[in-house]
Amino acid sequence: AMGWVVRINDALENDRFELFGQRILSFKPEPFETFEILLRLRDERDEPLLPSRFIPAAERFQLAGRIDRHVVDRAIRWLETDPRARGVHLNINLSASTLADEDYAQFLRQRLKQSSIDPGQLCLEITETSAVRDLDRARQLIAQVKAHSVRCALDDFGTGFCSFGYLKELDVDTFKIDGSFVKDFEHNELSLAIVRAIVEIARVLGKRTVA
């Protein structure tokens, strides 16, 4: 585990993290493209490592928050400098460490203040499990982020709730339905019923859904 700490710090200092975009498609025509940012760490043999290899160590040794800030900074730099990024929207995952970071909103405000991009091009994703674990802090961070015109999404939606009541507390823009329900809903009536229920709740609340 300590070896991963050295590698993660090296990756942060020498820009060895790479950002990939997975497209989010809409059933309705939209004037912009949306991508979810996926993170890879380029190792010493130039092989891209999946987050499952390094994120557990990053969370254990309090490095996940630094990675989150690095990813947001890199994403904004790409939006600022790449001609292909014009009008593109990016979804960026936040760790539980960032949810607990009281200085994160200030960091985001300062970074956006230095930038020419439309803050609405960014959507920050918080996992449902993290949000339910600390509802007050999640509500506070979402409010702070949205005050800067950045959108928010509730990720892995459907895996962590024991009640829908908390949804009134979290003013997110999007529910991202957990993949475990989406993968087999053609053949599993329960999964289909859960997806239908989430989509209907989103419609009532005026939210978007991503499967």
C-alpha positions in Angstrom: 0.0 0.0 0.0 2.8 2.4 0.8 4.3 1.7 -2.6 1.1 3.0 -4.1 1.5 6.2 -2.1 4.9 6.8 -3.7 3.4 6.1 -7.2 0.4 8.3 -6.7 2.5 11.2 -5.5 4.8 10.7 -8.4 1.9 10.7 -10.8 0.5 13.9 -9.3 3.9 15.7 -9.5 4.8 14.4 -13.0 1.4 14.5 -14.7 1.1 10.8 -15.1 -2.7 10.7 -14.7 -4.6 10.6 -17.9 -8.3 11.6 -18.5 -10.5 9.7 -20.9 -14.1 10.6 -21.9 -17.0 8.1 -22.0 -19.8 9.6 -24.0 -23.3 10.1 -22.4 -25.9 9.9 -25.1 -29.3 11.6 -25.0 -32.6 10.3 -26.5 -33.3 13.9 -27.4 -31.2 16.1 -29.7 -28.9 18.4 -27.6 -26.7 21.3 -28.7 -23.7 19.9 -26.8 -21.8 16.6 -26.2 -21.5 15.2 -22.7 -18.7 12.9 -21.4 -18.0 11.3 -18.1 -14.3 11.7 -17.2 -12.6 8.3 -16.5 -9.2 8.3 -14.8 -6.1 6.2 -15.6 -2.6 6.2 -14.1 0.2 5.7 -16.6 2.7 3.3 -14.9 6.5 3.0 -15.4 5.9 0.6 -18.3 3.6 3.1 -19.9 0.5 0.9 -19.2 -2.7 2.6 -18.2 -3.9 1.4 -14.8 -7.6 1.4 -13.8 -8.7 3.3 -10.7 -9.5 0.0 -8.9 -5.7 -0.5 -8.7 -4.8 2.8 -7.0 -8.0 4.5 -5.6 -8.2 2.2 -2.4 -4.7 3.2 -1.4 -5.4 6.9 -2.3 -8.5 6.8 0.0 -6.7 5.0 2.8 -3.8 7.5 2.8 -5.8 10.7 2.3 -4.7 11.3 -1.3 -8.1 10.9 -3.0 -8.9 14.6 -2.4 -5.6 15.7 -4.1 -6.5 13.5 -7.1 -10.0 15.0 -7.3 -8.5 18.5 -7.4 -6.0 17.4 -10.0 -8.7 15.9 -12.2 -10.9 19.0 -12.0 -7.9 21.2 -12.9 -6.9 19.1 -15.8 -10.5 18.9 -17.1 -10.9 22.7 -17.0 -7.5 23.1 -18.7 -8.7 20.9 -21.5 -12.0 22.8 -21.9 -9.9 26.1 -22.0 -7.4 25.0 -24.6 -8.7 22.3 -26.9 -10.8 23.5 -29.9 -12.7 20.2 -29.8 -14.0 21.1 -26.3 -16.2 24.0 -27.4 -19.5 23.6 -25.7 -18.6 20.1 -24.4 -20.0 19.2 -20.9 -17.9 17.0 -18.5 -19.1 14.9 -15.6 -16.4 14.4 -12.9 -16.5 12.0 -10.0 -15.8 13.2 -6.5 -14.5 11.0 -3.7 -15.8 10.7 -0.2 -12.7 12.6 0.9 -13.7 15.7 -1.1 -17.2 15.5 0.2 -15.7 16.0 3.7 -13.3 18.7 2.5 -14.6 22.1 3.7 -12.1 23.9 1.5 -13.1 22.3 -1.7 -15.8 24.8 -2.7 -13.3 27.6 -2.2 -10.8 25.8 -4.4 -13.4 25.3 -7.1 -14.5 29.0 -6.9 -10.9 30.2 -7.3 -10.2 27.8 -10.2 -13.3 28.9 -12.1 -12.5 32.6 -11.3 -9.2 32.1 -13.2 -11.0 30.4 -16.1 -12.9 31.5 -19.2 -15.1 28.4 -19.4 -18.9 28.4 -18.6 -19.2 26.7 -15.2 -22.3 24.9 -16.5 -20.0 22.8 -18.6 -19.0 20.9 -15.4 -21.1 18.4 -13.5 -19.7 17.0 -10.3 -20.8 13.5 -9.3 -21.2 12.4 -5.7 -22.0 8.7 -5.0 -25.3 8.1 -3.3 -23.6 6.1 -0.5 -21.3 9.0 0.4 -24.2 11.5 0.3 -26.4 9.4 2.6 -23.6 8.8 5.0 -23.2 12.5 5.6 -26.4 14.1 4.4 -25.8 17.6 5.9 -22.3 17.9 4.4 -23.6 16.6 1.0 -26.4 19.2 1.0 -23.9 21.9 1.9 -21.4 21.0 -0.8 -24.1 20.7 -3.5 -25.4 24.1 -2.5 -21.9 25.7 -2.6 -21.1 24.1 -6.0 -24.4 25.1 -7.5 -23.9 28.7 -6.3 -21.0 28.8 -8.8 -23.3 27.5 -11.6 -21.7 24.0 -11.6 -24.2 21.2 -11.9 -24.3 18.1 -9.6 -25.3 14.5 -10.1 -26.0 11.7 -7.7 -23.9 8.7 -8.9 -24.6 4.9 -8.4 -28.2 5.9 -7.6 -30.4 3.1 -6.2 -27.7 1.2 -4.3 -27.6 3.1 -1.0 -31.0 4.3 -0.2 -33.4 2.9 2.4 -35.8 5.7 1.8 -36.5 8.2 -0.9 -37.1 10.9 1.7 -33.6 12.3 1.6 -34.0 13.3 -2.1 -35.8 16.4 -0.9 -32.6 17.3 0.9 -30.2 17.1 -2.1 -30.7 19.6 -4.9 -28.8 17.6 -7.6 -29.6 18.0 -11.3 -29.2 14.4 -12.4 -29.7 10.9 -11.0 -27.2 8.3 -12.5 -28.9 5.0 -12.1 -26.5 2.3 -10.9 -25.3 -0.1 -13.6 -26.4 -3.2 -11.7 -30.0 -2.3 -12.4 -29.4 -1.2 -16.0 -27.4 -4.2 -17.2 -30.2 -6.8 -16.9 -33.4 -4.9 -16.9 -34.4 -6.5 -20.2 -34.5 -9.9 -18.5 -35.1 -9.0 -14.8 -38.5 -7.6 -13.9 -37.3 -6.2 -10.5 -34.5 -4.3 -12.2 -36.9 -2.9 -14.7 -39.3 -1.8 -12.0 -36.5 -0.1 -10.1 -35.4 1.8 -13.2 -39.0 2.8 -14.0 -39.5 4.0 -10.4 -36.3 6.1 -10.4 -37.1 7.7 -13.8 -40.6 8.5 -12.7 -39.3 10.1 -9.4 -36.8 12.1 -11.4 -39.6 13.4 -13.7 -41.7 14.5 -10.7 -38.7 16.3 -9.2 -37.6 17.8 -12.6 -34.3 15.9 -12.7 -32.5 14.2 -15.5 -31.6 10.5 -15.4 -28.6 8.7 -16.8 -28.5 4.9 -17.2 
